[in-house]
């Protein structure tokens, strides 16, 4: 099957081999188990209006490990208001919030 890249309109292939590889490595590629096994603090930042990844996915990551910190950016989309290439001199407000939150988290 193919998924359309919303920015470029390119049809991105999802080959059957991806599925076969996942099944062959199901235990190793289990996100919930990997998150539960993390022994270091980690930050999850998610936009409340992300049309690509549902906010519940971020909440799941947070619930699976007490060392996590979840920060939701109100009204932010999947790219936090940015695009590629970014030609402006200033970061979009939502991406600036991600950067600020990340700096505070790293400096704890």
Biopython code that builds the backbone (N, CA, C, O; Angstrom):
import numpy as np
from Bio.PDB.StructureBuilder import StructureBuilder

atoms = [
    (1, "UNK", "N", (0.846, -1.177, 0.000)),
    (1, "UNK", "CA", (0.000, 0.000, 0.000)),
    (1, "UNK", "C", (0.889, 1.237, 0.000)),
    (1, "UNK", "O", (2.097, 1.159, 0.227)),
    (2, "UNK", "N", (0.267, 2.368, -0.258)),
    (2, "UNK", "CA", (1.002, 3.630, -0.314)),
    (2, "UNK", "C", (0.327, 4.660, 0.584)),
    (2, "UNK", "O", (-0.898, 4.706, 0.695)),
    (3, "UNK", "N", (1.154, 5.485, 1.219)),
    (3, "UNK", "CA", (0.684, 6.574, 2.054)),
    (3, "UNK", "C", (1.185, 7.864, 1.416)),
    (3, "UNK", "O", (2.362, 7.977, 1.072)),
    (4, "UNK", "N", (0.288, 8.836, 1.259)),
    (4, "UNK", "CA", (0.685, 10.088, 0.640)),
    (4, "UNK", "C", (1.377, 11.011, 1.636)),
    (4, "UNK", "O", (0.871, 11.255, 2.732)),
    (5, "UNK", "N", (2.541, 11.520, 1.241)),
    (5, "UNK", "CA", (3.225, 12.540, 2.015)),
    (5, "UNK", "C", (2.438, 13.830, 1.827)),
    (5, "UNK", "O", (2.319, 14.329, 0.708)),
    (6, "UNK", "N", (1.900, 14.372, 2.919)),
    (6, "UNK", "CA", (1.022, 15.534, 2.806)),
    (6, "UNK", "C", (1.738, 16.774, 2.289)),
    (6, "UNK", "O", (1.100, 17.648, 1.703)),
    (7, "UNK", "N", (3.041, 16.870, 2.491)),
    (7, "UNK", "CA", (3.785, 18.044, 2.038)),
    (7, "UNK", "C", (4.151, 17.934, 0.565)),
    (7, "UNK", "O", (3.945, 18.876, -0.201)),
    (8, "UNK", "N", (4.699, 16.777, 0.163)),
    (8, "UNK", "CA", (5.209, 16.628, -1.201)),
    (8, "UNK", "C", (4.224, 15.945, -2.141)),
    (8, "UNK", "O", (4.394, 15.963, -3.360)),
    (9, "UNK", "N", (3.195, 15.344, -1.556)),
    (9, "UNK", "CA", (2.200, 14.559, -2.312)),
    (9, "UNK", "C", (2.804, 13.281, -2.901)),
    (9, "UNK", "O", (2.161, 12.594, -3.694)),
    (10, "UNK", "N", (4.037, 12.970, -2.512)),
    (10, "UNK", "CA", (4.691, 11.745, -2.969)),
    (10, "UNK", "C", (3.995, 10.538, -2.358)),
    (10, "UNK", "O", (3.609, 10.572, -1.190)),
    (11, "UNK", "N", (3.832, 9.488, -3.123)),
    (11, "UNK", "CA", (3.251, 8.250, -2.633)),
    (11, "UNK", "C", (4.369, 7.414, -2.011)),
    (11, "UNK", "O", (5.263, 6.933, -2.708)),
    (12, "UNK", "N", (4.305, 7.251, -0.700)),
    (12, "UNK", "CA", (5.344, 6.540, 0.030)),
    (12, "UNK", "C", (4.944, 5.075, 0.173)),
    (12, "UNK", "O", (3.888, 4.779, 0.733)),
    (13, "UNK", "N", (5.769, 4.155, -0.324)),
    (13, "UNK", "CA", (5.378, 2.746, -0.278)),
    (13, "UNK", "C", (5.523, 2.128, 1.112)),
    (13, "UNK", "O", (6.465, 2.416, 1.849)),
    (14, "UNK", "N", (4.589, 1.297, 1.434)),
    (14, "UNK", "CA", (4.657, 0.447, 2.623)),
    (14, "UNK", "C", (4.606, -0.990, 2.099)),
    (14, "UNK", "O", (3.534, -1.568, 1.919)),
    (15, "UNK", "N", (5.766, -1.535, 1.866)),
    (15, "UNK", "CA", (5.870, -2.855, 1.253)),
    (15, "UNK", "C", (5.504, -3.961, 2.240)),
    (15, "UNK", "O", (5.635, -3.796, 3.453)),
    (16, "UNK", "N", (5.053, -5.062, 1.714)),
    (16, "UNK", "CA", (4.675, -6.215, 2.523)),
    (16, "UNK", "C", (5.862, -6.728, 3.341)),
    (16, "UNK", "O", (5.674, -7.305, 4.412)),
    (17, "UNK", "N", (7.074, -6.520, 2.844)),
    (17, "UNK", "CA", (8.274, -6.949, 3.561)),
    (17, "UNK", "C", (8.394, -6.258, 4.916)),
    (17, "UNK", "O", (8.951, -6.838, 5.848)),
    (18, "UNK", "N", (7.882, -5.027, 5.049)),
    (18, "UNK", "CA", (7.881, -4.352, 6.340)),
    (18, "UNK", "C", (7.091, -5.162, 7.355)),
    (18, "UNK", "O", (7.517, -5.346, 8.495)),
    (19, "UNK", "N", (5.942, -5.639, 6.923)),
    (19, "UNK", "CA", (5.093, -6.452, 7.793)),
    (19, "UNK", "C", (5.804, -7.757, 8.143)),
    (19, "UNK", "O", (5.831, -8.164, 9.305)),
    (20, "UNK", "N", (6.370, -8.400, 7.150)),
    (20, "UNK", "CA", (7.069, -9.667, 7.403)),
    (20, "UNK", "C", (8.216, -9.468, 8.386)),
    (20, "UNK", "O", (8.422, -10.291, 9.278)),
    (21, "UNK", "N", (8.962, -8.381, 8.228)),
    (21, "UNK", "CA", (10.070, -8.089, 9.130)),
    (21, "UNK", "C", (9.563, -7.830, 10.537)),
    (21, "UNK", "O", (10.166, -8.282, 11.510)),
    (22, "UNK", "N", (8.454, -7.102, 10.651)),
    (22, "UNK", "CA", (7.883, -6.842, 11.968)),
    (22, "UNK", "C", (7.488, -8.153, 12.652)),
    (22, "UNK", "O", (7.806, -8.360, 13.823)),
    (23, "UNK", "N", (6.807, -9.024, 11.938)),
    (23, "UNK", "CA", (6.374, -10.305, 12.513)),
    (23, "UNK", "C", (7.587, -11.126, 12.938)),
    (23, "UNK", "O", (7.571, -11.750, 13.999)),
    (24, "UNK", "N", (8.628, -11.132, 12.126)),
    (24, "UNK", "CA", (9.838, -11.899, 12.447)),
    (24, "UNK", "C", (10.552, -11.328, 13.670)),
    (24, "UNK", "O", (11.279, -12.050, 14.352)),
    (25, "UNK", "N", (10.354, -10.050, 13.953)),
    (25, "UNK", "CA", (11.050, -9.380, 15.065)),
    (25, "UNK", "C", (10.074, -8.762, 16.063)),
    (25, "UNK", "O", (10.383, -7.759, 16.706)),
    (26, "UNK", "N", (8.907, -9.361, 16.185)),
    (26, "UNK", "CA", (7.818, -8.790, 16.973)),
    (26, "UNK", "C", (8.224, -8.470, 18.421)),
    (26, "UNK", "O", (7.898, -7.396, 18.928)),
    (27, "UNK", "N", (8.905, -9.359, 19.063)),
    (27, "UNK", "CA", (9.298, -9.126, 20.456)),
    (27, "UNK", "C", (10.324, -8.006, 20.565)),
    (27, "UNK", "O", (10.245, -7.178, 21.473)),
    (28, "UNK", "N", (11.269, -7.975, 19.662)),
    (28, "UNK", "CA", (12.325, -6.965, 19.685)),
    (28, "UNK", "C", (11.791, -5.578, 19.348)),
    (28, "UNK", "O", (12.326, -4.575, 19.821)),
    (29, "UNK", "N", (10.739, -5.513, 18.532)),
    (29, "UNK", "CA", (10.178, -4.249, 18.081)),
    (29, "UNK", "C", (8.944, -3.828, 18.873)),
    (29, "UNK", "O", (8.176, -2.986, 18.408)),
    (30, "UNK", "N", (8.742, -4.387, 20.037)),
    (30, "UNK", "CA", (7.581, -4.078, 20.862)),
    (30, "UNK", "C", (7.818, -2.755, 21.599)),
    (30, "UNK", "O", (8.626, -2.691, 22.525)),
    (31, "UNK", "N", (7.118, -1.718, 21.186)),
    (31, "UNK", "CA", (7.337, -0.382, 21.748)),
    (31, "UNK", "C", (6.983, -0.335, 23.226)),
    (31, "UNK", "O", (7.722, 0.241, 24.023)),
    (32, "UNK", "N", (5.869, -0.931, 23.592)),
    (32, "UNK", "CA", (5.469, -0.895, 25.002)),
    (32, "UNK", "C", (6.533, -1.540, 25.881)),
    (32, "UNK", "O", (6.883, -0.989, 26.925)),
    (33, "UNK", "N", (7.042, -2.675, 25.487)),
    (33, "UNK", "CA", (8.061, -3.354, 26.282)),
    (33, "UNK", "C", (9.356, -2.551, 26.338)),
    (33, "UNK", "O", (10.001, -2.473, 27.384)),
    (34, "UNK", "N", (9.732, -1.958, 25.212)),
    (34, "UNK", "CA", (10.949, -1.147, 25.180)),
    (34, "UNK", "C", (10.833, 0.046, 26.121)),
    (34, "UNK", "O", (11.781, 0.373, 26.836)),
    (35, "UNK", "N", (9.669, 0.695, 26.120)),
    (35, "UNK", "CA", (9.456, 1.853, 26.996)),
    (35, "UNK", "C", (9.469, 1.423, 28.459)),
    (35, "UNK", "O", (10.050, 2.109, 29.300)),
    (36, "UNK", "N", (8.843, 0.308, 28.765)),
    (36, "UNK", "CA", (8.837, -0.189, 30.144)),
    (36, "UNK", "C", (10.245, -0.499, 30.635)),
    (36, "UNK", "O", (10.518, -0.414, 31.832)),
    (37, "UNK", "N", (11.132, -0.856, 29.725)),
    (37, "UNK", "CA", (12.503, -1.219, 30.098)),
    (37, "UNK", "C", (13.439, -0.020, 30.203)),
    (37, "UNK", "O", (14.575, -0.177, 30.651)),
    (38, "UNK", "N", (12.999, 1.170, 29.805)),
    (38, "UNK", "CA", (13.860, 2.345, 29.922)),
    (38, "UNK", "C", (14.138, 2.644, 31.391)),
    (38, "UNK", "O", (13.237, 2.596, 32.228)),
    (39, "UNK", "N", (15.380, 2.948, 31.687)),
    (39, "UNK", "CA", (15.749, 3.231, 33.084)),
    (39, "UNK", "C", (16.260, 4.650, 33.254)),
    (39, "UNK", "O", (16.864, 4.984, 34.273)),
    (40, "UNK", "N", (16.015, 5.476, 32.259)),
    (40, "UNK", "CA", (16.410, 6.879, 32.331)),
    (40, "UNK", "C", (15.180, 7.747, 32.074)),
    (40, "UNK", "O", (14.249, 7.312, 31.397)),
    (41, "UNK", "N", (15.168, 8.957, 32.603)),
    (41, "UNK", "CA", (14.047, 9.853, 32.337)),
    (41, "UNK", "C", (13.991, 10.207, 30.851)),
    (41, "UNK", "O", (15.025, 10.301, 30.189)),
    (42, "UNK", "N", (12.791, 10.401, 30.340)),
    (42, "UNK", "CA", (12.643, 10.823, 28.950)),
    (42, "UNK", "C", (11.441, 11.743, 28.812)),
    (42, "UNK", "O", (10.474, 11.665, 29.570)),
    (43, "UNK", "N", (11.535, 12.610, 27.823)),
    (43, "UNK", "CA", (10.529, 13.626, 27.572)),
    (43, "UNK", "C", (9.715, 13.249, 26.345)),
    (43, "UNK", "O", (10.265, 12.846, 25.320)),
    (44, "UNK", "N", (8.412, 13.382, 26.459)),
    (44, "UNK", "CA", (7.499, 13.170, 25.342)),
    (44, "UNK", "C", (6.824, 14.514, 25.081)),
    (44, "UNK", "O", (6.177, 15.066, 25.971)),
    (45, "UNK", "N", (6.967, 15.036, 23.884)),
    (45, "UNK", "CA", (6.306, 16.280, 23.510)),
    (45, "UNK", "C", (5.410, 15.974, 22.325)),
    (45, "UNK", "O", (5.843, 15.382, 21.337)),
    (46, "UNK", "N", (4.145, 16.387, 22.439)),
    (46, "UNK", "CA", (3.173, 16.046, 21.404)),
    (46, "UNK", "C", (2.224, 17.214, 21.182)),
    (46, "UNK", "O", (1.829, 17.894, 22.129)),
    (47, "UNK", "N", (1.865, 17.439, 19.939)),
    (47, "UNK", "CA", (0.897, 18.481, 19.619)),
    (47, "UNK", "C", (-0.522, 17.991, 19.834)),
    (47, "UNK", "O", (-0.855, 16.863, 19.469)),
    (48, "UNK", "N", (-1.358, 18.832, 20.424)),
    (48, "UNK", "CA", (-2.744, 18.425, 20.702)),
    (48, "UNK", "C", (-3.560, 18.235, 19.434)),
    (48, "UNK", "O", (-4.576, 17.540, 19.453)),
    (49, "UNK", "N", (-3.129, 18.845, 18.323)),
    (49, "UNK", "CA", (-3.864, 18.741, 17.065)),
    (49, "UNK", "C", (-3.061, 18.006, 15.997)),
    (49, "UNK", "O", (-3.158, 18.324, 14.812)),
    (50, "UNK", "N", (-2.280, 17.036, 16.414)),
    (50, "UNK", "CA", (-1.468, 16.240, 15.496)),
    (50, "UNK", "C", (-2.387, 15.316, 14.689)),
    (50, "UNK", "O", (-3.001, 14.418, 15.264)),
    (51, "UNK", "N", (-2.494, 15.517, 13.367)),
    (51, "UNK", "CA", (-3.357, 14.655, 12.568)),
    (51, "UNK", "C", (-2.686, 13.341, 12.162)),
    (51, "UNK", "O", (-3.341, 12.441, 11.634)),
    (52, "UNK", "N", (-1.385, 13.235, 12.408)),
    (52, "UNK", "CA", (-0.618, 12.068, 11.973)),
    (52, "UNK", "C", (-0.508, 11.013, 13.060)),
    (52, "UNK", "O", (-0.709, 9.827, 12.797)),
    (53, "UNK", "N", (-0.192, 11.432, 14.277)),
    (53, "UNK", "CA", (-0.057, 10.518, 15.412)),
    (53, "UNK", "C", (-1.029, 10.982, 16.498)),
    (53, "UNK", "O", (-0.943, 12.109, 16.987)),
    (54, "UNK", "N", (-1.936, 10.111, 16.856)),
    (54, "UNK", "CA", (-2.954, 10.452, 17.845)),
    (54, "UNK", "C", (-2.309, 10.749, 19.199)),
    (54, "UNK", "O", (-1.360, 10.079, 19.605)),
    (55, "UNK", "N", (-2.830, 11.750, 19.883)),
    (55, "UNK", "CA", (-2.316, 12.125, 21.200)),
    (55, "UNK", "C", (-2.331, 10.949, 22.172)),
    (55, "UNK", "O", (-1.497, 10.888, 23.075)),
    (56, "UNK", "N", (-3.252, 10.028, 22.004)),
    (56, "UNK", "CA", (-3.321, 8.862, 22.890)),
    (56, "UNK", "C", (-2.030, 8.050, 22.848)),
    (56, "UNK", "O", (-1.661, 7.423, 23.841)),
    (57, "UNK", "N", (-1.346, 8.054, 21.716)),
    (57, "UNK", "CA", (-0.072, 7.330, 21.611)),
    (57, "UNK", "C", (0.954, 7.921, 22.575)),
    (57, "UNK", "O", (1.687, 7.177, 23.226)),
    (58, "UNK", "N", (1.012, 9.239, 22.673)),
    (58, "UNK", "CA", (1.925, 9.888, 23.619)),
    (58, "UNK", "C", (1.517, 9.577, 25.049)),
    (58, "UNK", "O", (2.368, 9.346, 25.908)),
    (59, "UNK", "N", (0.221, 9.572, 25.301)),
    (59, "UNK", "CA", (-0.266, 9.252, 26.641)),
    (59, "UNK", "C", (0.074, 7.812, 27.001)),
    (59, "UNK", "O", (0.384, 7.519, 28.156)),
    (60, "UNK", "N", (0.019, 6.914, 26.029)),
    (60, "UNK", "CA", (0.412, 5.512, 26.273)),
    (60, "UNK", "C", (1.882, 5.439, 26.661)),
    (60, "UNK", "O", (2.229, 4.799, 27.654)),
    (61, "UNK", "N", (2.747, 6.089, 25.890)),
    (61, "UNK", "CA", (4.179, 6.088, 26.208)),
    (61, "UNK", "C", (4.416, 6.580, 27.633)),
    (61, "UNK", "O", (5.234, 6.026, 28.368)),
    (62, "UNK", "N", (3.703, 7.607, 27.999)),
    (62, "UNK", "CA", (3.847, 8.183, 29.338)),
    (62, "UNK", "C", (3.363, 7.205, 30.415)),
    (62, "UNK", "O", (4.000, 7.075, 31.460)),
    (63, "UNK", "N", (2.272, 6.536, 30.175)),
    (63, "UNK", "CA", (1.707, 5.630, 31.184)),
    (63, "UNK", "C", (2.539, 4.368, 31.381)),
    (63, "UNK", "O", (2.444, 3.723, 32.425)),
    (64, "UNK", "N", (3.340, 4.015, 30.407)),
    (64, "UNK", "CA", (4.116, 2.779, 30.487)),
    (64, "UNK", "C", (5.399, 2.920, 31.296)),
    (64, "UNK", "O", (6.056, 1.920, 31.586)),
    (65, "UNK", "N", (5.766, 4.146, 31.665)),
    (65, "UNK", "CA", (7.004, 4.320, 32.412)),
    (65, "UNK", "C", (6.923, 5.588, 33.253)),
    (65, "UNK", "O", (6.704, 6.677, 32.724)),
    (66, "UNK", "N", (7.100, 5.445, 34.553)),
    (66, "UNK", "CA", (6.983, 6.579, 35.469)),
    (66, "UNK", "C", (8.148, 7.562, 35.358)),
    (66, "UNK", "O", (8.093, 8.646, 35.938)),
    (67, "UNK", "N", (9.190, 7.205, 34.630)),
    (67, "UNK", "CA", (10.320, 8.115, 34.445)),
    (67, "UNK", "C", (10.065, 9.132, 33.328)),
    (67, "UNK", "O", (10.899, 9.999, 33.070)),
    (68, "UNK", "N", (8.928, 9.021, 32.680)),
    (68, "UNK", "CA", (8.633, 9.910, 31.561)),
    (68, "UNK", "C", (7.943, 11.186, 32.022)),
    (68, "UNK", "O", (7.313, 11.242, 33.078)),
    (69, "UNK", "N", (8.088, 12.197, 31.191)),
    (69, "UNK", "CA", (7.387, 13.458, 31.396)),
    (69, "UNK", "C", (6.671, 13.769, 30.084)),
    (69, "UNK", "O", (7.302, 13.799, 29.027)),
    (70, "UNK", "N", (5.379, 13.997, 30.142)),
    (70, "UNK", "CA", (4.587, 14.295, 28.947)),
    (70, "UNK", "C", (4.238, 15.779, 28.928)),
    (70, "UNK", "O", (3.725, 16.325, 29.905)),
    (71, "UNK", "N", (4.525, 16.411, 27.810)),
    (71, "UNK", "CA", (4.159, 17.813, 27.621)),
    (71, "UNK", "C", (3.373, 17.913, 26.317)),
    (71, "UNK", "O", (3.889, 17.586, 25.248)),
    (72, "UNK", "N", (2.136, 18.362, 26.408)),
    (72, "UNK", "CA", (1.289, 18.548, 25.234)),
    (72, "UNK", "C", (1.275, 20.026, 24.870)),
    (72, "UNK", "O", (1.040, 20.887, 25.718)),
    (73, "UNK", "N", (1.526, 20.303, 23.611)),
    (73, "UNK", "CA", (1.504, 21.684, 23.146)),
    (73, "UNK", "C", (0.149, 21.951, 22.498)),
    (73, "UNK", "O", (-0.194, 21.376, 21.465)),
    (74, "UNK", "N", (-0.601, 22.834, 23.128)),
    (74, "UNK", "CA", (-1.961, 23.141, 22.706)),
    (74, "UNK", "C", (-1.985, 23.688, 21.280)),
    (74, "UNK", "O", (-1.226, 24.587, 20.921)),
    (75, "UNK", "N", (-2.878, 23.117, 20.484)),
    (75, "UNK", "CA", (-3.128, 23.516, 19.091)),
    (75, "UNK", "C", (-1.978, 23.219, 18.134)),
    (75, "UNK", "O", (-2.034, 23.636, 16.978)),
    (76, "UNK", "N", (-0.934, 22.510, 18.577)),
    (76, "UNK", "CA", (0.201, 22.207, 17.700)),
    (76, "UNK", "C", (-0.106, 20.997, 16.822)),
    (76, "UNK", "O", (-0.806, 20.070, 17.226)),
    (77, "UNK", "N", (0.444, 21.037, 15.602)),
    (77, "UNK", "CA", (0.274, 19.910, 14.686)),
    (77, "UNK", "C", (1.482, 18.967, 14.765)),
    (77, "UNK", "O", (2.303, 19.075, 15.675)),
    (78, "UNK", "N", (1.578, 18.058, 13.817)),
    (78, "UNK", "CA", (2.626, 17.037, 13.831)),
    (78, "UNK", "C", (4.034, 17.634, 13.723)),
    (78, "UNK", "O", (4.983, 17.091, 14.288)),
    (79, "UNK", "N", (4.166, 18.737, 13.006)),
    (79, "UNK", "CA", (5.484, 19.350, 12.803)),
    (79, "UNK", "C", (5.671, 20.618, 13.638)),
    (79, "UNK", "O", (6.613, 21.381, 13.423)),
    (80, "UNK", "N", (4.771, 20.831, 14.583)),
    (80, "UNK", "CA", (4.846, 21.982, 15.484)),
    (80, "UNK", "C", (4.937, 23.298, 14.708)),
    (80, "UNK", "O", (5.650, 24.220, 15.102)),
    (81, "UNK", "N", (4.199, 23.362, 13.597)),
    (81, "UNK", "CA", (4.126, 24.587, 12.814)),
    (81, "UNK", "C", (5.281, 24.813, 11.866)),
    (81, "UNK", "O", (5.351, 25.858, 11.220)),
    (82, "UNK", "N", (6.188, 23.859, 11.766)),
    (82, "UNK", "CA", (7.340, 24.026, 10.879)),
    (82, "UNK", "C", (7.113, 23.251, 9.578)),
    (82, "UNK", "O", (6.146, 22.503, 9.439)),
    (83, "UNK", "N", (8.014, 23.449, 8.652)),
    (83, "UNK", "CA", (8.005, 22.702, 7.394)),
    (83, "UNK", "C", (9.440, 22.653, 6.889)),
    (83, "UNK", "O", (10.315, 23.366, 7.382)),
    (84, "UNK", "N", (9.664, 21.800, 5.901)),
    (84, "UNK", "CA", (11.008, 21.648, 5.350)),
    (84, "UNK", "C", (10.976, 22.053, 3.885)),
    (84, "UNK", "O", (10.133, 21.544, 3.146)),
    (85, "UNK", "N", (11.816, 22.907, 3.445)),
    (85, "UNK", "CA", (12.848, 23.605, 4.216)),
    (85, "UNK", "C", (12.262, 24.801, 4.969)),
    (85, "UNK", "O", (11.296, 25.415, 4.516)),
    (86, "UNK", "N", (12.843, 25.122, 6.105)),
    (86, "UNK", "CA", (12.397, 26.265, 6.898)),
    (86, "UNK", "C", (13.207, 27.470, 6.449)),
    (86, "UNK", "O", (14.431, 27.483, 6.579)),
    (87, "UNK", "N", (12.537, 28.474, 5.927)),
    (87, "UNK", "CA", (13.231, 29.635, 5.356)),
    (87, "UNK", "C", (13.120, 30.893, 6.204)),
    (87, "UNK", "O", (13.689, 31.929, 5.859)),
    (88, "UNK", "N", (12.396, 30.810, 7.303)),
    (88, "UNK", "CA", (12.211, 31.975, 8.167)),
    (88, "UNK", "C", (13.400, 32.128, 9.120)),
    (88, "UNK", "O", (14.171, 31.189, 9.318)),
    (89, "UNK", "N", (13.536, 33.297, 9.694)),
    (89, "UNK", "CA", (14.622, 33.550, 10.650)),
    (89, "UNK", "C", (14.252, 33.138, 12.061)),
    (89, "UNK", "O", (15.133, 32.969, 12.904)),
    (90, "UNK", "N", (12.967, 32.973, 12.334)),
    (90, "UNK", "CA", (12.499, 32.597, 13.665)),
    (90, "UNK", "C", (11.740, 31.283, 13.610)),
    (90, "UNK", "O", (11.098, 30.943, 12.615)),
    (91, "UNK", "N", (11.838, 30.559, 14.713)),
    (91, "UNK", "CA", (11.090, 29.310, 14.820)),
    (91, "UNK", "C", (9.603, 29.604, 14.961)),
    (91, "UNK", "O", (9.224, 30.634, 15.518)),
    (92, "UNK", "N", (8.752, 28.700, 14.457)),
    (92, "UNK", "CA", (7.330, 28.863, 14.734)),
    (92, "UNK", "C", (7.097, 28.732, 16.241)),
    (92, "UNK", "O", (7.855, 28.043, 16.924)),
    (93, "UNK", "N", (6.073, 29.373, 16.756)),
    (93, "UNK", "CA", (5.812, 29.411, 18.189)),
    (93, "UNK", "C", (5.755, 28.006, 18.805)),
    (93, "UNK", "O", (6.348, 27.768, 19.857)),
    (94, "UNK", "N", (5.055, 27.094, 18.164)),
    (94, "UNK", "CA", (4.921, 25.747, 18.743)),
    (94, "UNK", "C", (6.268, 25.030, 18.799)),
    (94, "UNK", "O", (6.568, 24.360, 19.786)),
    (95, "UNK", "N", (7.078, 25.162, 17.755)),
    (95, "UNK", "CA", (8.397, 24.522, 17.762)),
    (95, "UNK", "C", (9.310, 25.190, 18.789)),
    (95, "UNK", "O", (10.147, 24.527, 19.401)),
    (96, "UNK", "N", (9.152, 26.475, 18.973)),
    (96, "UNK", "CA", (9.919, 27.180, 20.004)),
    (96, "UNK", "C", (9.572, 26.616, 21.382)),
    (96, "UNK", "O", (10.454, 26.469, 22.228)),
    (97, "UNK", "N", (8.303, 26.301, 21.613)),
    (97, "UNK", "CA", (7.893, 25.706, 22.882)),
    (97, "UNK", "C", (8.542, 24.336, 23.072)),
    (97, "UNK", "O", (8.949, 23.987, 24.180)),
    (98, "UNK", "N", (8.637, 23.563, 21.993)),
    (98, "UNK", "CA", (9.306, 22.253, 22.065)),
    (98, "UNK", "C", (10.763, 22.438, 22.472)),
    (98, "UNK", "O", (11.264, 21.743, 23.356)),
    (99, "UNK", "N", (11.424, 23.364, 21.828)),
    (99, "UNK", "CA", (12.832, 23.632, 22.121)),
    (99, "UNK", "C", (13.019, 24.068, 23.569)),
    (99, "UNK", "O", (13.908, 23.565, 24.257)),
    (100, "UNK", "N", (12.194, 24.993, 24.036)),
    (100, "UNK", "CA", (12.309, 25.480, 25.414)),
    (100, "UNK", "C", (12.062, 24.362, 26.421)),
    (100, "UNK", "O", (12.790, 24.240, 27.406)),
    (101, "UNK", "N", (11.046, 23.554, 26.179)),
    (101, "UNK", "CA", (10.741, 22.445, 27.078)),
    (101, "UNK", "C", (11.900, 21.433, 27.086)),
    (101, "UNK", "O", (12.254, 20.887, 28.131)),
    (102, "UNK", "N", (12.471, 21.200, 25.919)),
    (102, "UNK", "CA", (13.590, 20.239, 25.811)),
    (102, "UNK", "C", (14.815, 20.742, 26.561)),
    (102, "UNK", "O", (15.493, 19.963, 27.230)),
    (103, "UNK", "N", (15.100, 22.008, 26.461)),
    (103, "UNK", "CA", (16.260, 22.585, 27.165)),
    (103, "UNK", "C", (16.073, 22.468, 28.674)),
    (103, "UNK", "O", (16.998, 22.077, 29.386)),
    (104, "UNK", "N", (14.887, 22.804, 29.162)),
    (104, "UNK", "CA", (14.604, 22.685, 30.599)),
    (104, "UNK", "C", (14.759, 21.231, 31.036)),
    (104, "UNK", "O", (15.350, 20.961, 32.082)),
    (105, "UNK", "N", (14.238, 20.298, 30.253)),
    (105, "UNK", "CA", (14.304, 18.885, 30.593)),
    (105, "UNK", "C", (15.754, 18.388, 30.654)),
    (105, "UNK", "O", (16.131, 17.696, 31.599)),
    (106, "UNK", "N", (16.550, 18.731, 29.669)),
    (106, "UNK", "CA", (17.938, 18.277, 29.600)),
    (106, "UNK", "C", (18.764, 18.871, 30.741)),
    (106, "UNK", "O", (19.698, 18.234, 31.228)),
    (107, "UNK", "N", (18.429, 20.062, 31.160)),
    (107, "UNK", "CA", (19.202, 20.739, 32.208)),
    (107, "UNK", "C", (18.747, 20.386, 33.629)),
    (107, "UNK", "O", (19.250, 20.966, 34.591)),
    (108, "UNK", "N", (17.830, 19.471, 33.772)),
    (108, "UNK", "CA", (17.386, 19.072, 35.123)),
    (108, "UNK", "C", (18.475, 18.316, 35.842)),
    (108, "UNK", "O", (18.287, 17.901, 36.985)),
]
sb = StructureBuilder()
sb.init_structure("model")
sb.init_model(0)
sb.init_chain("A")
sb.init_seg("    ")
for serial, (resi, resn, name, xyz) in enumerate(atoms, 1):
    if name == "N":
        sb.init_residue(resn, " ", resi, " ")
    sb.init_atom(name, np.array(xyz, "f"), 0.0, 1.0, " ", f" {name:<3s}", serial, name[0])
structure = sb.get_structure()
